[in-house]
Amino acid sequence: MSRIYHIATRSDWARAQRDGEYVTSTIGRSLADEGFIHTSQASQVADVANSFYRGVPDELVLLVIDPDRVRAPIRYEHVPGAEDPFPHIYGPLNPDAVLAARPFSPSPDGTFTFPDPANPDPLYKQEAARSAGRPPRTRSVDCAIDPFYRYAPVPKHAAASRSKRRTVSSAGEPGPALVRPRRPAIGT
């Protein structure tokens, strides 16, 4: 399942969550002004950010959108000078279609980067695993490393310690967990 992305100010996104719909097309322009909400494919995010969002004083977030959950029509339209078509949302964006709102800041030199979809980092590998319908792999970590954890299944081969294990996915995000109780010895 593919994802589309939209760069928003934190205040616009907070307003959308409060009001139940997102109506900002792009920085300084509303859905009413533009007629659609600008979004990007993964390969287009960095170019869009560097072209239109450099020097924006507001805190930015990158909205990760599931196109299948968007209620308004989405059209992929060619833009002069662009290699791939851009997804445009023709109507308000329902907040429940947004899978994540990630902080999106430029590097110290003022440029934005976004992982190459052909060689994704672990966070996007986990997203790909979720979209393929399989759970991400987990590994144990020390709680001091990951204070915001959820419990995850303890693998059978980890019989040495059956205490609570804090786990994170292969992408470094907290994962689900559970503690398996010890079986009582037979005859006791």
Secondary structure, DSSP 8 states (H G I E B T S, - for coil): ---EEEEEEHHHHHHHHHHT-B-EEETTEEHHHHSSEE-B-GGGHHHHHHHHSTT--S-EEEEEE-GGG--S-EEEE--TT-SS-EEEE-S-B-GGGEEEEEE----TTS------TTS--HHHHHHHHHHTT----EEE--TTT-SS-EEB---TT-TT--S--EEEETTSSB--B--------TT-
